[in-house]
Amino acid sequence: MRARIQIAAALLRSLDLEEDEDAAEAGVVVELDRRSASVENGTARLIDAAAAHAHVREALMARRDSRR
């Protein structure tokens, strides 16, 4: 999994987001760099896709239930 994350981080870095004024203004470039660095240096807390999907589903269900 770590290899796939490193590949994704490299792909994100290859995008020239700094030329996109909207992205730069929103801090997207800075955040992408921060997250990529945390994956590369091992400080990121990684979870697998199934766990992430389950977390999102639970949050969406809770939000839906709170609106009722």
FIMI-738729 format. One record per residue (C-alpha): residue in one letter; x negated, y negated, z. Coordinates in steps of 0.25 Angstrom, whole numbers, padded with zeros to 4 digits, always signed. Layout:
! residues N
AXYZ
...
//
This chain:
! residues 68
M+0000+0000+0000
R-0011-0010+0003
A-0017-0008-0011
R-0004-0012-0017
I-0003-0024-0008
Q-0017-0028-0012
I-0013-0027-0026
A+0000-0035-0024
A-0009-0046-0017
A-0019-0046-0028
L-0007-0048-0038
L-0001-0059-0030
R-0015-0066-0030
S-0016-0065-0045
L-0004-0073-0047
D-0007-0088-0049
L+0003-0093-0038
E-0005-0105-0035
E-0001-0111-0048
D+0014-0109-0045
E+0017-0122-0037
D+0030-0117-0031
A+0023-0104-0025
A+0011-0112-0020
E+0020-0122-0013
A+0028-0111-0007
G+0015-0105-0001
V+0016-0092-0009
V+0002-0092-0013
V-0003-0094+0001
E+0006-0083+0007
L+0002-0073-0004
D-0012-0075-0001
R-0010-0074+0014
R-0002-0061+0012
S-0012-0055+0002
A-0023-0058+0012
S-0016-0052+0024
V-0014-0039+0015
E-0028-0039+0011
N-0035-0041+0024
G-0025-0031+0031
T-0018-0040+0040
A-0004-0039+0033
R+0006-0030+0039
L+0011-0021+0028
I+0023-0013+0027
D+0027-0004+0016
A+0038-0007+0006
A+0049+0002+0012
A+0047-0005+0026
A+0048-0018+0019
H+0060-0015+0011
A+0067-0009+0024
H+0064-0022+0032
V+0070-0031+0021
R+0082-0022+0020
E+0084-0023+0035
A+0082-0038+0035
L+0092-0040+0024
M+0103-0031+0031
A+0101-0039+0043
R+0102-0052+0036
R+0115-0047+0029
D+0121-0042+0042
S+0118-0055+0049
R+0126-0062+0038
R+0139-0054+0041
//
